Amino acid sequence: RHSGILLSRVFTGGTLLLVFDLFWRLIDGGYIHISNAANWAFNMAYFLTSGIFAYFWFRYSETKQNSKFVRDPKYMTFLIAPMALLAVFVLSSYFTKFAFYIDDGGIYRRGPFNFLQMLFSYGPILFTSIKAFVKSIATKMYTQRKELQSLAVFVVIPAITWIIQTFFPDMPMLCVGITLSSLVLFISIQDLQISVDPLTGLNNRFQLERYLEQAMDTQ
């Protein structure tokens, strides 16, 4: 139940990021006119939302991996630290312009240390994805391995779209990647639910038949 609540918050955060990205394109394209102060506030809200999204994804992924980061209260600082650093970095950019700034024409510009925003926001996602991938290699349980693999590949599509957005900054590709990854994850979760007995947590007959088909295909 707890992981389901966290997952719903992940999907909510991803949806908000997509909406922010769409509005950001409309504002920078001149289709929507707002004051510079509102533009500052809008971009700050976007970056802070990305941090909240990453926080909930990290907690969800670590919960599914039964990690010490969510089981032991002394590791709570590790969970909160990236989001706290992001908040300080983004809010202080109004004065330092390190993360971003709004020029005299009302256009968003990246600051000289904009990469730190990406590190604080998406570093935890990369960290937990690598952990899930390593665990998926080590585990022998088919269902658990599939679940860990779905957690590990979550970062792949956003990473690709982030690279595209780096070369084409006017294209809001990152949030498209996050949305696609969320959709792939949702489909994977549904697939696992129809493959596992809800009472025992064991693979059901449907999963057995599918496994046998795959085994025969590889013969």
Salt bridges, closest charged atoms under 4 A:
GLU62 OE1 - LYS131 NZ 2.73
ASP103 OD2 - ARG109 NE 2.98
GLU147 OE2 - LYS64 NZ 3.07
ASP191 OD1 - ARG210 NH1 2.88
GLU209 OE2 - ARG205 NE 3.85
